[in-house]
Amino acid sequence: MNPADMFTQVGSVIASVMFAWAMFKQYCPYRLQEYFDKYSKRAFTFVYPYIQISFNEFTGGRFMRSEAYSAIENYLGSRSSTQAKRLKADVVKNSQSVVLSMDDYEEVDDEFQGVKLRWASGKHISKSQSVSFYPETDEKKYYKLTFHKRHRQLILGDYLNHVLKEGNEIKVRNRQRKLYTNSGSYWRHVVFQHPASFETLAMEAERKQEIVDDLVIFSTAEDFYARIGRAWKRGYLLFGPPGTGKSTMIAAMANLLNYDIYDLELTAVKDNTELRKLLMETTTRSIIVIEDIDCSLDLTGQRKKKKEEEGERDEKDPKPKLPKEEDSKQSQVTLSGILNFVDGLWSACRGERLIVFTTNFVEKLDPALIRKGRMDKHIELSYCSFEAFQNPGVVGETKMTPAEVAEHLMPKTITGDAKVCLESLIGALEKAKEDAILKAEEEAKEKEKESARLKAEEEAIGERERERESKS
């Protein structure tokens, strides 16, 4: 038989098998197909001597990212660089080194105590069922480990423990802080490179040390929180006028504790369920931040008043109203959802996390949101005081935010002459003092005018009353 005839026969056999399989799937009863799949897989295991274990990127229906998956990803990095043909690269440690990892659908071999095994990466892709010009795809990545069944005990015990331990050690060595923001129900991140530290914060030394001690004690108090039966988390409320360093304080906290930052934009969250999903995808050793929470959603103490006003309008106009397009696009996150986010049952699923709220108007916030147990520590960041920046006779008599002070202390010449910067700051302080005096004088004059006007009105009223009495 020549090669051409052989290939023809092979092709004919393959086509016949495919046709028979298609007919079987189409017309064979479903119950019979189940039995066939079940027993065919059992028969295959007698012939195929290998065991496969899959490690999915997410657990619990995408609620939590698997720590085992992250450890395996780090562990396979060095092996991927010498074996895989397609790699993914990332820069860490202040752009001084490159970390490689295997791309999707790649395979690498490993050896442990003389036993050979194989790792493969893959992903399942499913499209959303909603009709859209830009359909969303849901990717579920995984790693698959394949090894001979006679090494089951060794692989399931010593080898996997070795992989997880070394992977976590590599993660610590390559760790770089990340700044996350939410896009819909997913987090996206960039490298966090803010230089702020507590040494550079414009704050009284005593208050600064108090905050540092509180943070350090929290980061080492895992056993204490477990012993008293509380979730290992702590809430901070930063409040004060704009420009007083609330965002800088958060950056200093992250740099002190080596934590990641999750900057949560509430207006981009669809509802409470999506908010809970975002919470579950945050990692340990992180700071969850909601800045200007009084401006994000209707979380102030005016909720009842607004509802009453809406009820009065509905009573005056009882006609049914169609929902506005703007209302359908607005976030449906409620105060109840935020409260559960801060200290509900789901908040205890991850440990060692700080939750930080910032606001310019603390009096506008609902008391339930900032009570102790939710926002455990309240930190007021106000204008620079004499202790924060010691400049005799001027700082104590004026109000200037740390941001304004920092701007005047920025270099004003190419040589960076400190004298010029200090002169600029002192001049600004003196001008602020003069402006404050002028403002006080103008307010005093206005008060005098108002008092004179009221006195004149009282005299005119008295004169008219006397005239009426004399006529009567």
Secondary structure, DSSP 4 states (H G I P E B T S, - for coil): --HHHHHHHHHHHHHHHHHHHHHHHHHS-HHHHHHHHHHHHHHHHHH--EEEEEEESEETTTTEE-HHHHHHHHHHHHHHHHH-SSEEEEEETTTTEEEEEE-TT-EEEEEETTEEEEEEEEEEEEE-SS--SS--EEEEEEEEEEEEGGGHHHIIIIIHHHHHHHHHHHHHHH---EEEEEETTEEEEEE------GGGS-S-HHHHHHHHHHHHHHHT-HHHHHHHT--SEEEEEEE-STTSSHHHHHHHHHHHHT-EEEE--GGG--SHHHHHHHHHTPPSSEEEEETTHHHHSS-BTTHHHHHHHHHHHHHH--S--PPPHHHHHS----HHHHHHHHHSGGGGSS-SEEEEEEES-GGGB-HHHHSTTTS-EEEE--S--TTTS--TTTGGGS---HHHHHHHHS--STT--HHHHHHHHHHHHHHHHHHHHHHHHHHHHHHHHHHHHHHHHHHHHHHHHHHHHHH-
